[in-house]
């Protein structure tokens, strides 16, 4: 019995210092969230879950509303905190934490730590929702780290190639990843 997990990376969000949890999606993000709904409304979705961060919730909110479903918030699916890295070096900082899974910047979270907390939740979902279709509103780093757990070809280059929003359908047999299909274009 296959379980389908639809990772929905959040739509465009305007960065605001100190508003990591509360910043929502932009006007373009709202239009893209509508398109996310149009793409996924045809799928057999049994439940909608999300990181508690507003931008992730808003990206899957219309889909949940169309399906008459509540969004289950998953605290441990929150985005990884990158920490305090040198000014203007965001991409280099991301490359470093993906390149060395044990490294973390001050006040940040290593890839290893972030991956473990999110994968523990994902493995529980695969067990508890076996054979169902699950949408998870998520973020670029944490999505990549979860996918990397099952296939180490998902790393920095994959993260860099993703868009806001983005949709990936992962099919599992128990906890074995069978296929990954990008649904956003």
C-alpha positions, 0 to 999 in steps of 0.5 A: 500500500503506497503512501503519497506525501506532497511536499509544498514549498511555501510561496513567495514571502517578503523577508522581514527581520525578526518575523520568521514565524509570522511573515505571510506570502506576498501578492504573487505568493497568493496567486501561486497558492491558488495555482497550488490548489488547482494542481493538488485539488485533483489528487487524492488528499486525505489530510493537510499538514504544515509547518507552523510558519505563516508562509507555509500555512498560507500556501496550503490554506486554500487547498485545505479550505476547498477540501473542507479540511483543517490544517494540522500544524507540525512544530518540528516541520518548521524551517531550519534556523541557519544562524548568524552567518557573515553579512551578504553570504546567505548562499555560501552559508547554505552551501556550508551547512549542506556540505557539512551536516554537523556544522552550525553557525552560532544560534543556528541548527546543523543539517543533522539536527534539523533533519532528525527532528523533521524525519522523526515526524515524517516517519511517524506520519508514514506509519500513522497515515499509511496508504493515504495522501498527505500534503505538507506545507514546508520550506526549502531547507527542511524539505531538502533535508527530509528528501536527503534522508532517503536519497543523498542526491538531494542536497545544496544543488537541489535546494538551490534549484527549487522555486517558491512555491514548489511541489514534490510528490513522494511515493513510499512503501512503508518507509521506503522512498519509491519515487519523487515527481516534481509537480510544479512547473 
